[in-house]
Amino acid sequence: MSISDQNPETVTTSPTTNPAEYWRRLCRVEGSPLYVCGDLPHADSAAAEQLNEWVDEGITSIVDVRIEWNDASRVKRLHPQLRYIWNGVDDAGGDQADEWFDEVVEEVLSHLAATGESAKVVVHCHMGINRGPSMAFAILLALGWEPIAALDAIRKARPIAAIIYADSALRWWHDRRGSTDDELDTDLEKLFIWQMENRIQSDLHWVISRIRLAEDDAA
């Protein structure tokens, strides 16, 4: 029996017994200007309420990496002072392109440089499990974080984050640094061990299924 087939009350490996409670929770990555979250609700009133919460927290920029939707017009209408960066990709597993990381990280670093210490950036996808946390990981790498420290910080802030495109982010980062193959292989091995220790794959489908149920209930 797989994790996804088990009764939620019998699952002991998941970092939280109720993944849906993290879906749209704004999660601050300690020691950085980054937050990770799920998307805004579709209903205008609920979206406006969540956006107000982000602004009250001091968010200055939103990075949206969903390919299936974007809230550019809504954000511009409700909070035109926010910088909205939309660069969507599909969440289909496999690899993500270097150009995706290049484009988003460049815009985020530009925003951080222009805004200074007051900058606060929320990075999100739909559920805040894979694409958003993986881009947050790439940004932390670009800010000088060590890979495992960055993964731990994201996971601590957002226990449902699987960060399954972390390997793509590592390959992108090492390529841009001009690293040797040995340096890349060492970090990929550390990533593999980290994924095993955090039971990423065994928990992933169960976590997604819990949020899907909440999504159906909210529809």
C-alpha positions, 0 to 999 in steps of 0.5 A, spaced: 500 500 500 502 506 498 502 513 502 497 516 498 492 510 499 493 510 506 488 513 511 491 520 513 490 518 520 495 512 519 500 516 516 506 518 520 512 520 515 508 526 513 511 533 516 504 535 517 497 531 518 493 536 515 497 539 508 491 543 506 492 548 512 499 550 508 496 551 501 495 558 502 499 560 508 504 565 507 511 561 509 517 566 511 523 563 509 527 565 515 534 569 514 532 571 507 527 576 504 523 570 501 516 567 503 513 561 499 505 560 498 500 557 494 496 561 489 490 566 491 483 564 491 479 565 485 473 568 488 475 576 488 473 577 495 477 572 498 483 574 493 483 581 495 483 579 503 489 574 501 492 580 498 491 585 503 494 580 508 500 579 504 501 587 503 500 587 511 506 583 512 510 587 507 510 583 501 513 588 495 513 583 490 510 577 487 513 571 483 508 567 480 510 561 476 504 557 474 503 556 467 495 555 468 493 562 470 496 569 472 493 574 477 497 580 473 490 584 472 488 583 479 494 585 483 495 591 478 488 593 480 488 592 487 495 593 489 499 597 483 505 598 488 506 591 488 511 588 483 508 582 479 513 577 476 509 571 472 513 566 468 509 560 468 512 552 467 508 546 467 508 541 474 509 535 470 516 532 473 522 531 469 527 537 468 526 545 468 529 549 463 535 553 465 532 559 462 526 559 467 531 560 472 535 565 469 529 569 467 526 569 474 532 570 478 534 576 474 528 579 476 528 578 483 535 580 484 534 586 480 528 587 485 532 586 491 537 591 489 532 596 487 528 595 494 533 594 499 532 591 506 525 592 505 524 588 500 520 581 501 518 577 495 513 571 495 514 566 491 508 561 489 505 556 484 498 553 485 499 549 491 506 551 493 509 544 493 514 544 487 514 549 482 514 555 487 519 552 492 524 550 487 524 557 484 525 559 491 531 554 492 534 557 486 533 564 488 537 562 495 542 559 491 543 565 487 543 569 494 549 565 496 546 560 500 549 553 501 544 548 498 542 543 504 541 549 508 537 552 503 533 546 502 532 545 510 530 553 511 524 552 505 522 545 508 522 548 515 518 554 513 513 550 509 513 543 511 509 540 505 514 543 500 517 537 496 522 542 491 522 536 486 525 541 481 531 542 486 536 538 481 534 542 475 536 548 480 542 545 482 544 544 475 543 551 473 546 554 479 553 550 477 552 551 470 552 558 471 558 558 476 562 554 472 563 548 477 566 542 475 562 535 474 565 533 481 562 539 484 555 538 481 555 530 483 557 532 490 551 536 491 546 532 487 548 526 491 547 530 498 540 532 495 538 525 494 540 523 501 536 529 503 530 527 499 531 520 502 531 523 509 525 527 508 521 522 505 519 527 499 517 522 494 513 517 499 509 523 502 508 527 495 502 524 492 499 524 499 500 531 500 497 533 494 491 529 495 489 532 501 490 539 498 486 536 492 480 534 497 480 541 500 480 544 493 474 540 491 470 542 498 472 550 496 469 549 489 
